[in-house]
Amino acid sequence: MYKPLPASLTIKNSKIHGLGLYAVVDIPANTDLGISHVRDERFESSFIRTPLGGFFNHSDTPNCEVREVGEFLHLFTLKDIRPTSELTATYTLYKIKKTPEKNV
């Protein structure tokens, strides 16, 4: 069955802006949370956001980052995330790290 977010995450009001993505359990560093964007040249920036990609907020000191894995962009944790912590990443579709699919 399709689930728009991993069971480890929820969406709620953010102190940063609007709604944000929050952990509901401990999440270890370097966890692949799933697909945040799908490449589609018909859209601005050539990507479509998934629910995961649509709710994380920007931070200059993020606890997550977006990495290219094959044809998709995935959201990875940069450090251990505690429950109730908001997940953030630096907004950029121009400097995406590429991760080999076999290492995910």
MODELLER restraints for C-alpha pairs under 7 A, 6 or more apart:
rsr = mdl.restraints
at = mdl.atoms
rsr.add(forms.Gaussian(group=physical.xy_distance, feature=features.Distance(at['CA:4:A'], at['CA:51:A']), mean=5.79, stdev=0.5))
rsr.add(forms.Gaussian(group=physical.xy_distance, feature=features.Distance(at['CA:4:A'], at['CA:52:A']), mean=7.00, stdev=0.5))
rsr.add(forms.Gaussian(group=physical.xy_distance, feature=features.Distance(at['CA:5:A'], at['CA:51:A']), mean=6.76, stdev=0.5))
rsr.add(forms.Gaussian(group=physical.xy_distance, feature=features.Distance(at['CA:5:A'], at['CA:52:A']), mean=5.93, stdev=0.5))
rsr.add(forms.Gaussian(group=physical.xy_distance, feature=features.Distance(at['CA:6:A'], at['CA:33:A']), mean=6.88, stdev=0.5))
rsr.add(forms.Gaussian(group=physical.xy_distance, feature=features.Distance(at['CA:8:A'], at['CA:23:A']), mean=5.84, stdev=0.5))
rsr.add(forms.Gaussian(group=physical.xy_distance, feature=features.Distance(at['CA:8:A'], at['CA:24:A']), mean=5.40, stdev=0.5))
rsr.add(forms.Gaussian(group=physical.xy_distance, feature=features.Distance(at['CA:8:A'], at['CA:25:A']), mean=5.68, stdev=0.5))
rsr.add(forms.Gaussian(group=physical.xy_distance, feature=features.Distance(at['CA:9:A'], at['CA:21:A']), mean=6.66, stdev=0.5))
rsr.add(forms.Gaussian(group=physical.xy_distance, feature=features.Distance(at['CA:9:A'], at['CA:22:A']), mean=5.49, stdev=0.5))
rsr.add(forms.Gaussian(group=physical.xy_distance, feature=features.Distance(at['CA:9:A'], at['CA:23:A']), mean=4.64, stdev=0.5))
rsr.add(forms.Gaussian(group=physical.xy_distance, feature=features.Distance(at['CA:9:A'], at['CA:24:A']), mean=5.53, stdev=0.5))
rsr.add(forms.Gaussian(group=physical.xy_distance, feature=features.Distance(at['CA:10:A'], at['CA:21:A']), mean=5.86, stdev=0.5))
rsr.add(forms.Gaussian(group=physical.xy_distance, feature=features.Distance(at['CA:10:A'], at['CA:22:A']), mean=5.29, stdev=0.5))
rsr.add(forms.Gaussian(group=physical.xy_distance, feature=features.Distance(at['CA:10:A'], at['CA:23:A']), mean=6.47, stdev=0.5))
rsr.add(forms.Gaussian(group=physical.xy_distance, feature=features.Distance(at['CA:10:A'], at['CA:24:A']), mean=6.74, stdev=0.5))
rsr.add(forms.Gaussian(group=physical.xy_distance, feature=features.Distance(at['CA:11:A'], at['CA:19:A']), mean=6.53, stdev=0.5))
rsr.add(forms.Gaussian(group=physical.xy_distance, feature=features.Distance(at['CA:11:A'], at['CA:20:A']), mean=5.58, stdev=0.5))
rsr.add(forms.Gaussian(group=physical.xy_distance, feature=features.Distance(at['CA:11:A'], at['CA:21:A']), mean=4.79, stdev=0.5))
rsr.add(forms.Gaussian(group=physical.xy_distance, feature=features.Distance(at['CA:11:A'], at['CA:22:A']), mean=6.01, stdev=0.5))
rsr.add(forms.Gaussian(group=physical.xy_distance, feature=features.Distance(at['CA:12:A'], at['CA:19:A']), mean=5.40, stdev=0.5))
rsr.add(forms.Gaussian(group=physical.xy_distance, feature=features.Distance(at['CA:12:A'], at['CA:20:A']), mean=5.65, stdev=0.5))
rsr.add(forms.Gaussian(group=physical.xy_distance, feature=features.Distance(at['CA:12:A'], at['CA:21:A']), mean=6.75, stdev=0.5))
rsr.add(forms.Gaussian(group=physical.xy_distance, feature=features.Distance(at['CA:13:A'], at['CA:19:A']), mean=4.43, stdev=0.5))
rsr.add(forms.Gaussian(group=physical.xy_distance, feature=features.Distance(at['CA:13:A'], at['CA:20:A']), mean=5.97, stdev=0.5))
rsr.add(forms.Gaussian(group=physical.xy_distance, feature=features.Distance(at['CA:14:A'], at['CA:20:A']), mean=4.95, stdev=0.5))
rsr.add(forms.Gaussian(group=physical.xy_distance, feature=features.Distance(at['CA:19:A'], at['CA:55:A']), mean=6.47, stdev=0.5))
rsr.add(forms.Gaussian(group=physical.xy_distance, feature=features.Distance(at['CA:20:A'], at['CA:55:A']), mean=5.15, stdev=0.5))
rsr.add(forms.Gaussian(group=physical.xy_distance, feature=features.Distance(at['CA:20:A'], at['CA:56:A']), mean=5.38, stdev=0.5))
rsr.add(forms.Gaussian(group=physical.xy_distance, feature=features.Distance(at['CA:20:A'], at['CA:57:A']), mean=6.08, stdev=0.5))
rsr.add(forms.Gaussian(group=physical.xy_distance, feature=features.Distance(at['CA:20:A'], at['CA:86:A']), mean=6.58, stdev=0.5))
rsr.add(forms.Gaussian(group=physical.xy_distance, feature=features.Distance(at['CA:21:A'], at['CA:55:A']), mean=5.46, stdev=0.5))
rsr.add(forms.Gaussian(group=physical.xy_distance, feature=features.Distance(at['CA:21:A'], at['CA:56:A']), mean=5.07, stdev=0.5))
rsr.add(forms.Gaussian(group=physical.xy_distance, feature=features.Distance(at['CA:21:A'], at['CA:86:A']), mean=5.66, stdev=0.5))
rsr.add(forms.Gaussian(group=physical.xy_distance, feature=features.Distance(at['CA:21:A'], at['CA:87:A']), mean=5.51, stdev=0.5))
rsr.add(forms.Gaussian(group=physical.xy_distance, feature=features.Distance(at['CA:22:A'], at['CA:84:A']), mean=5.81, stdev=0.5))
rsr.add(forms.Gaussian(group=physical.xy_distance, feature=features.Distance(at['CA:22:A'], at['CA:85:A']), mean=5.53, stdev=0.5))
rsr.add(forms.Gaussian(group=physical.xy_distance, feature=features.Distance(at['CA:22:A'], at['CA:86:A']), mean=4.36, stdev=0.5))
rsr.add(forms.Gaussian(group=physical.xy_distance, feature=features.Distance(at['CA:22:A'], at['CA:87:A']), mean=5.70, stdev=0.5))
rsr.add(forms.Gaussian(group=physical.xy_distance, feature=features.Distance(at['CA:23:A'], at['CA:82:A']), mean=6.68, stdev=0.5))
rsr.add(forms.Gaussian(group=physical.xy_distance, feature=features.Distance(at['CA:23:A'], at['CA:83:A']), mean=4.86, stdev=0.5))
rsr.add(forms.Gaussian(group=physical.xy_distance, feature=features.Distance(at['CA:23:A'], at['CA:84:A']), mean=5.35, stdev=0.5))
rsr.add(forms.Gaussian(group=physical.xy_distance, feature=features.Distance(at['CA:23:A'], at['CA:85:A']), mean=5.64, stdev=0.5))
rsr.add(forms.Gaussian(group=physical.xy_distance, feature=features.Distance(at['CA:23:A'], at['CA:86:A']), mean=6.58, stdev=0.5))
rsr.add(forms.Gaussian(group=physical.xy_distance, feature=features.Distance(at['CA:24:A'], at['CA:83:A']), mean=4.66, stdev=0.5))
rsr.add(forms.Gaussian(group=physical.xy_distance, feature=features.Distance(at['CA:24:A'], at['CA:84:A']), mean=5.88, stdev=0.5))
rsr.add(forms.Gaussian(group=physical.xy_distance, feature=features.Distance(at['CA:25:A'], at['CA:82:A']), mean=6.57, stdev=0.5))
rsr.add(forms.Gaussian(group=physical.xy_distance, feature=features.Distance(at['CA:25:A'], at['CA:83:A']), mean=4.66, stdev=0.5))
rsr.add(forms.Gaussian(group=physical.xy_distance, feature=features.Distance(at['CA:26:A'], at['CA:81:A']), mean=5.73, stdev=0.5))
rsr.add(forms.Gaussian(group=physical.xy_distance, feature=features.Distance(at['CA:26:A'], at['CA:82:A']), mean=4.78, stdev=0.5))
rsr.add(forms.Gaussian(group=physical.xy_distance, feature=features.Distance(at['CA:26:A'], at['CA:83:A']), mean=5.49, stdev=0.5))
rsr.add(forms.Gaussian(group=physical.xy_distance, feature=features.Distance(at['CA:27:A'], at['CA:80:A']), mean=5.76, stdev=0.5))
rsr.add(forms.Gaussian(group=physical.xy_distance, feature=features.Distance(at['CA:27:A'], at['CA:81:A']), mean=4.98, stdev=0.5))
rsr.add(forms.Gaussian(group=physical.xy_distance, feature=features.Distance(at['CA:27:A'], at['CA:82:A']), mean=6.61, stdev=0.5))
rsr.add(forms.Gaussian(group=physical.xy_distance, feature=features.Distance(at['CA:28:A'], at['CA:79:A']), mean=6.68, stdev=0.5))
rsr.add(forms.Gaussian(group=physical.xy_distance, feature=features.Distance(at['CA:28:A'], at['CA:80:A']), mean=4.43, stdev=0.5))
rsr.add(forms.Gaussian(group=physical.xy_distance, feature=features.Distance(at['CA:28:A'], at['CA:81:A']), mean=6.31, stdev=0.5))
rsr.add(forms.Gaussian(group=physical.xy_distance, feature=features.Distance(at['CA:29:A'], at['CA:77:A']), mean=5.21, stdev=0.5))
rsr.add(forms.Gaussian(group=physical.xy_distance, feature=features.Distance(at['CA:29:A'], at['CA:78:A']), mean=5.29, stdev=0.5))
rsr.add(forms.Gaussian(group=physical.xy_distance, feature=features.Distance(at['CA:29:A'], at['CA:79:A']), mean=3.99, stdev=0.5))
rsr.add(forms.Gaussian(group=physical.xy_distance, feature=features.Distance(at['CA:29:A'], at['CA:80:A']), mean=4.39, stdev=0.5))
rsr.add(forms.Gaussian(group=physical.xy_distance, feature=features.Distance(at['CA:30:A'], at['CA:76:A']), mean=5.72, stdev=0.5))
rsr.add(forms.Gaussian(group=physical.xy_distance, feature=features.Distance(at['CA:30:A'], at['CA:77:A']), mean=4.90, stdev=0.5))
rsr.add(forms.Gaussian(group=physical.xy_distance, feature=features.Distance(at['CA:30:A'], at['CA:78:A']), mean=5.54, stdev=0.5))
rsr.add(forms.Gaussian(group=physical.xy_distance, feature=features.Distance(at['CA:30:A'], at['CA:79:A']), mean=6.70, stdev=0.5))
rsr.add(forms.Gaussian(group=physical.xy_distance, feature=features.Distance(at['CA:31:A'], at['CA:76:A']), mean=5.36, stdev=0.5))
rsr.add(forms.Gaussian(group=physical.xy_distance, feature=features.Distance(at['CA:31:A'], at['CA:77:A']), mean=5.31, stdev=0.5))
rsr.add(forms.Gaussian(group=physical.xy_distance, feature=features.Distance(at['CA:32:A'], at['CA:74:A']), mean=6.72, stdev=0.5))
rsr.add(forms.Gaussian(group=physical.xy_distance, feature=features.Distance(at['CA:32:A'], at['CA:75:A']), mean=6.03, stdev=0.5))
rsr.add(forms.Gaussian(group=physical.xy_distance, feature=features.Distance(at['CA:32:A'], at['CA:76:A']), mean=4.55, stdev=0.5))
rsr.add(forms.Gaussian(group=physical.xy_distance, feature=features.Distance(at['CA:32:A'], at['CA:77:A']), mean=6.86, stdev=0.5))
rsr.add(forms.Gaussian(group=physical.xy_distance, feature=features.Distance(at['CA:33:A'], at['CA:74:A']), mean=6.95, stdev=0.5))
rsr.add(forms.Gaussian(group=physical.xy_distance, feature=features.Distance(at['CA:33:A'], at['CA:75:A']), mean=5.47, stdev=0.5))
rsr.add(forms.Gaussian(group=physical.xy_distance, feature=features.Distance(at['CA:33:A'], at['CA:76:A']), mean=5.79, stdev=0.5))
rsr.add(forms.Gaussian(group=physical.xy_distance, feature=features.Distance(at['CA:34:A'], at['CA:74:A']), mean=5.24, stdev=0.5))
rsr.add(forms.Gaussian(group=physical.xy_distance, feature=features.Distance(at['CA:34:A'], at['CA:75:A']), mean=5.94, stdev=0.5))
rsr.add(forms.Gaussian(group=physical.xy_distance, feature=features.Distance(at['CA:35:A'], at['CA:72:A']), mean=6.41, stdev=0.5))
rsr.add(forms.Gaussian(group=physical.xy_distance, feature=features.Distance(at['CA:35:A'], at['CA:73:A']), mean=5.73, stdev=0.5))
rsr.add(forms.Gaussian(group=physical.xy_distance, feature=features.Distance(at['CA:35:A'], at['CA:74:A']), mean=4.34, stdev=0.5))
rsr.add(forms.Gaussian(group=physical.xy_distance, feature=features.Distance(at['CA:35:A'], at['CA:75:A']), mean=6.56, stdev=0.5))
rsr.add(forms.Gaussian(group=physical.xy_distance, feature=features.Distance(at['CA:36:A'], at['CA:49:A']), mean=5.90, stdev=0.5))
rsr.add(forms.Gaussian(group=physical.xy_distance, feature=features.Distance(at['CA:36:A'], at['CA:50:A']), mean=5.23, stdev=0.5))
rsr.add(forms.Gaussian(group=physical.xy_distance, feature=features.Distance(at['CA:36:A'], at['CA:52:A']), mean=5.08, stdev=0.5))
rsr.add(forms.Gaussian(group=physical.xy_distance, feature=features.Distance(at['CA:36:A'], at['CA:53:A']), mean=3.96, stdev=0.5))
rsr.add(forms.Gaussian(group=physical.xy_distance, feature=features.Distance(at['CA:36:A'], at['CA:73:A']), mean=5.61, stdev=0.5))
rsr.add(forms.Gaussian(group=physical.xy_distance, feature=features.Distance(at['CA:36:A'], at['CA:74:A']), mean=5.07, stdev=0.5))
rsr.add(forms.Gaussian(group=physical.xy_distance, feature=features.Distance(at['CA:36:A'], at['CA:75:A']), mean=5.89, stdev=0.5))
rsr.add(forms.Gaussian(group=physical.xy_distance, feature=features.Distance(at['CA:37:A'], at['CA:47:A']), mean=5.89, stdev=0.5))
rsr.add(forms.Gaussian(group=physical.xy_distance, feature=features.Distance(at['CA:37:A'], at['CA:48:A']), mean=5.38, stdev=0.5))
rsr.add(forms.Gaussian(group=physical.xy_distance, feature=features.Distance(at['CA:37:A'], at['CA:49:A']), mean=4.40, stdev=0.5))
rsr.add(forms.Gaussian(group=physical.xy_distance, feature=features.Distance(at['CA:37:A'], at['CA:50:A']), mean=5.60, stdev=0.5))
rsr.add(forms.Gaussian(group=physical.xy_distance, feature=features.Distance(at['CA:37:A'], at['CA:53:A']), mean=5.98, stdev=0.5))
rsr.add(forms.Gaussian(group=physical.xy_distance, feature=features.Distance(at['CA:37:A'], at['CA:72:A']), mean=6.03, stdev=0.5))
rsr.add(forms.Gaussian(group=physical.xy_distance, feature=features.Distance(at['CA:37:A'], at['CA:73:A']), mean=4.99, stdev=0.5))
rsr.add(forms.Gaussian(group=physical.xy_distance, feature=features.Distance(at['CA:37:A'], at['CA:74:A']), mean=6.93, stdev=0.5))
rsr.add(forms.Gaussian(group=physical.xy_distance, feature=features.Distance(at['CA:38:A'], at['CA:47:A']), mean=5.36, stdev=0.5))
rsr.add(forms.Gaussian(group=physical.xy_distance, feature=features.Distance(at['CA:38:A'], at['CA:48:A']), mean=5.18, stdev=0.5))
rsr.add(forms.Gaussian(group=physical.xy_distance, feature=features.Distance(at['CA:38:A'], at['CA:49:A']), mean=6.50, stdev=0.5))
rsr.add(forms.Gaussian(group=physical.xy_distance, feature=features.Distance(at['CA:38:A'], at['CA:72:A']), mean=5.07, stdev=0.5))
rsr.add(forms.Gaussian(group=physical.xy_distance, feature=features.Distance(at['CA:38:A'], at['CA:73:A']), mean=6.50, stdev=0.5))
rsr.add(forms.Gaussian(group=physical.xy_distance, feature=features.Distance(at['CA:39:A'], at['CA:46:A']), mean=5.77, stdev=0.5))
rsr.add(forms.Gaussian(group=physical.xy_distance, feature=features.Distance(at['CA:39:A'], at['CA:47:A']), mean=4.40, stdev=0.5))
rsr.add(forms.Gaussian(group=physical.xy_distance, feature=features.Distance(at['CA:39:A'], at['CA:48:A']), mean=6.44, stdev=0.5))
rsr.add(forms.Gaussian(group=physical.xy_distance, feature=features.Distance(at['CA:39:A'], at['CA:71:A']), mean=6.42, stdev=0.5))
rsr.add(forms.Gaussian(group=physical.xy_distance, feature=features.Distance(at['CA:39:A'], at['CA:72:A']), mean=6.17, stdev=0.5))
rsr.add(forms.Gaussian(group=physical.xy_distance, feature=features.Distance(at['CA:40:A'], at['CA:46:A']), mean=5.05, stdev=0.5))
rsr.add(forms.Gaussian(group=physical.xy_distance, feature=features.Distance(at['CA:40:A'], at['CA:47:A']), mean=5.09, stdev=0.5))
rsr.add(forms.Gaussian(group=physical.xy_distance, feature=features.Distance(at['CA:40:A'], at['CA:48:A']), mean=6.51, stdev=0.5))
rsr.add(forms.Gaussian(group=physical.xy_distance, feature=features.Distance(at['CA:41:A'], at['CA:47:A']), mean=6.84, stdev=0.5))
rsr.add(forms.Gaussian(group=physical.xy_distance, feature=features.Distance(at['CA:56:A'], at['CA:87:A']), mean=5.96, stdev=0.5))
rsr.add(forms.Gaussian(group=physical.xy_distance, feature=features.Distance(at['CA:56:A'], at['CA:88:A']), mean=5.40, stdev=0.5))
rsr.add(forms.Gaussian(group=physical.xy_distance, feature=features.Distance(at['CA:56:A'], at['CA:89:A']), mean=6.92, stdev=0.5))
rsr.add(forms.Gaussian(group=physical.xy_distance, feature=features.Distance(at['CA:57:A'], at['CA:88:A']), mean=5.04, stdev=0.5))
rsr.add(forms.Gaussian(group=physical.xy_distance, feature=features.Distance(at['CA:57:A'], at['CA:89:A']), mean=6.50, stdev=0.5))
rsr.add(forms.Gaussian(group=physical.xy_distance, feature=features.Distance(at['CA:58:A'], at['CA:88:A']), mean=5.53, stdev=0.5))
rsr.add(forms.Gaussian(group=physical.xy_distance, feature=features.Distance(at['CA:58:A'], at['CA:89:A']), mean=5.21, stdev=0.5))
rsr.add(forms.Gaussian(group=physical.xy_distance, feature=features.Distance(at['CA:58:A'], at['CA:90:A']), mean=5.07, stdev=0.5))
rsr.add(forms.Gaussian(group=physical.xy_distance, feature=features.Distance(at['CA:58:A'], at['CA:91:A']), mean=5.59, stdev=0.5))
rsr.add(forms.Gaussian(group=physical.xy_distance, feature=features.Distance(at['CA:59:A'], at['CA:88:A']), mean=5.74, stdev=0.5))
rsr.add(forms.Gaussian(group=physical.xy_distance, feature=features.Distance(at['CA:59:A'], at['CA:89:A']), mean=5.65, stdev=0.5))
rsr.add(forms.Gaussian(group=physical.xy_distance, feature=features.Distance(at['CA:59:A'], at['CA:90:A']), mean=5.32, stdev=0.5))
rsr.add(forms.Gaussian(group=physical.xy_distance, feature=features.Distance(at['CA:60:A'], at['CA:90:A']), mean=5.97, stdev=0.5))
rsr.add(forms.Gaussian(group=physical.xy_distance, feature=features.Distance(at['CA:62:A'], at['CA:88:A']), mean=5.00, stdev=0.5))
rsr.add(forms.Gaussian(group=physical.xy_distance, feature=features.Distance(at['CA:62:A'], at['CA:89:A']), mean=4.68, stdev=0.5))
rsr.add(forms.Gaussian(group=physical.xy_distance, feature=features.Distance(at['CA:62:A'], at['CA:90:A']), mean=6.20, stdev=0.5))
rsr.add(forms.Gaussian(group=physical.xy_distance, feature=features.Distance(at['CA:63:A'], at['CA:77:A']), mean=6.01, stdev=0.5))
rsr.add(forms.Gaussian(group=physical.xy_distance, feature=features.Distance(at['CA:63:A'], at['CA:78:A']), mean=5.18, stdev=0.5))
rsr.add(forms.Gaussian(group=physical.xy_distance, feature=features.Distance(at['CA:63:A'], at['CA:79:A']), mean=5.99, stdev=0.5))
rsr.add(forms.Gaussian(group=physical.xy_distance, feature=features.Distance(at['CA:63:A'], at['CA:87:A']), mean=6.22, stdev=0.5))
rsr.add(forms.Gaussian(group=physical.xy_distance, feature=features.Distance(at['CA:63:A'], at['CA:88:A']), mean=5.68, stdev=0.5))
rsr.add(forms.Gaussian(group=physical.xy_distance, feature=features.Distance(at['CA:63:A'], at['CA:89:A']), mean=6.42, stdev=0.5))
rsr.add(forms.Gaussian(group=physical.xy_distance, feature=features.Distance(at['CA:64:A'], at['CA:75:A']), mean=6.67, stdev=0.5))
rsr.add(forms.Gaussian(group=physical.xy_distance, feature=features.Distance(at['CA:64:A'], at['CA:76:A']), mean=5.42, stdev=0.5))
rsr.add(forms.Gaussian(group=physical.xy_distance, feature=features.Distance(at['CA:64:A'], at['CA:77:A']), mean=4.16, stdev=0.5))
rsr.add(forms.Gaussian(group=physical.xy_distance, feature=features.Distance(at['CA:64:A'], at['CA:78:A']), mean=4.84, stdev=0.5))
rsr.add(forms.Gaussian(group=physical.xy_distance, feature=features.Distance(at['CA:64:A'], at['CA:87:A']), mean=6.47, stdev=0.5))
rsr.add(forms.Gaussian(group=physical.xy_distance, feature=features.Distance(at['CA:64:A'], at['CA:88:A']), mean=5.70, stdev=0.5))
rsr.add(forms.Gaussian(group=physical.xy_distance, feature=features.Distance(at['CA:64:A'], at['CA:89:A']), mean=4.98, stdev=0.5))
rsr.add(forms.Gaussian(group=physical.xy_distance, feature=features.Distance(at['CA:65:A'], at['CA:75:A']), mean=5.77, stdev=0.5))
rsr.add(forms.Gaussian(group=physical.xy_distance, feature=features.Distance(at['CA:65:A'], at['CA:76:A']), mean=5.43, stdev=0.5))
rsr.add(forms.Gaussian(group=physical.xy_distance, feature=features.Distance(at['CA:65:A'], at['CA:77:A']), mean=6.47, stdev=0.5))
rsr.add(forms.Gaussian(group=physical.xy_distance, feature=features.Distance(at['CA:65:A'], at['CA:78:A']), mean=6.68, stdev=0.5))
rsr.add(forms.Gaussian(group=physical.xy_distance, feature=features.Distance(at['CA:65:A'], at['CA:89:A']), mean=5.07, stdev=0.5))
rsr.add(forms.Gaussian(group=physical.xy_distance, feature=features.Distance(at['CA:65:A'], at['CA:90:A']), mean=6.85, stdev=0.5))
rsr.add(forms.Gaussian(group=physical.xy_distance, feature=features.Distance(at['CA:66:A'], at['CA:73:A']), mean=6.23, stdev=0.5))
rsr.add(forms.Gaussian(group=physical.xy_distance, feature=features.Distance(at['CA:66:A'], at['CA:74:A']), mean=5.53, stdev=0.5))
rsr.add(forms.Gaussian(group=physical.xy_distance, feature=features.Distance(at['CA:66:A'], at['CA:75:A']), mean=4.65, stdev=0.5))
rsr.add(forms.Gaussian(group=physical.xy_distance, feature=features.Distance(at['CA:66:A'], at['CA:76:A']), mean=6.25, stdev=0.5))
rsr.add(forms.Gaussian(group=physical.xy_distance, feature=features.Distance(at['CA:66:A'], at['CA:96:A']), mean=6.31, stdev=0.5))
rsr.add(forms.Gaussian(group=physical.xy_distance, feature=features.Distance(at['CA:67:A'], at['CA:73:A']), mean=5.47, stdev=0.5))
rsr.add(forms.Gaussian(group=physical.xy_distance, feature=features.Distance(at['CA:67:A'], at['CA:74:A']), mean=5.38, stdev=0.5))
rsr.add(forms.Gaussian(group=physical.xy_distance, feature=features.Distance(at['CA:67:A'], at['CA:75:A']), mean=6.50, stdev=0.5))
rsr.add(forms.Gaussian(group=physical.xy_distance, feature=features.Distance(at['CA:67:A'], at['CA:96:A']), mean=5.37, stdev=0.5))
rsr.add(forms.Gaussian(group=physical.xy_distance, feature=features.Distance(at['CA:67:A'], at['CA:97:A']), mean=4.61, stdev=0.5))
rsr.add(forms.Gaussian(group=physical.xy_distance, feature=features.Distance(at['CA:67:A'], at['CA:98:A']), mean=5.57, stdev=0.5))
rsr.add(forms.Gaussian(group=physical.xy_distance, feature=features.Distance(at['CA:67:A'], at['CA:99:A']), mean=6.34, stdev=0.5))
rsr.add(forms.Gaussian(group=physical.xy_distance, feature=features.Distance(at['CA:68:A'], at['CA:74:A']), mean=6.31, stdev=0.5))
rsr.add(forms.Gaussian(group=physical.xy_distance, feature=features.Distance(at['CA:68:A'], at['CA:96:A']), mean=6.08, stdev=0.5))
rsr.add(forms.Gaussian(group=physical.xy_distance, feature=features.Distance(at['CA:68:A'], at['CA:97:A']), mean=5.74, stdev=0.5))
rsr.add(forms.Gaussian(group=physical.xy_distance, feature=features.Distance(at['CA:68:A'], at['CA:98:A']), mean=4.44, stdev=0.5))
rsr.add(forms.Gaussian(group=physical.xy_distance, feature=features.Distance(at['CA:68:A'], at['CA:99:A']), mean=5.80, stdev=0.5))
rsr.add(forms.Gaussian(group=physical.xy_distance, feature=features.Distance(at['CA:69:A'], at['CA:98:A']), mean=6.11, stdev=0.5))
rsr.add(forms.Gaussian(group=physical.xy_distance, feature=features.Distance(at['CA:69:A'], at['CA:99:A']), mean=5.17, stdev=0.5))
rsr.add(forms.Gaussian(group=physical.xy_distance, feature=features.Distance(at['CA:69:A'], at['CA:100:A']), mean=6.19, stdev=0.5))
rsr.add(forms.Gaussian(group=physical.xy_distance, feature=features.Distance(at['CA:69:A'], at['CA:101:A']), mean=5.63, stdev=0.5))
rsr.add(forms.Gaussian(group=physical.xy_distance, feature=features.Distance(at['CA:70:A'], at['CA:101:A']), mean=6.13, stdev=0.5))
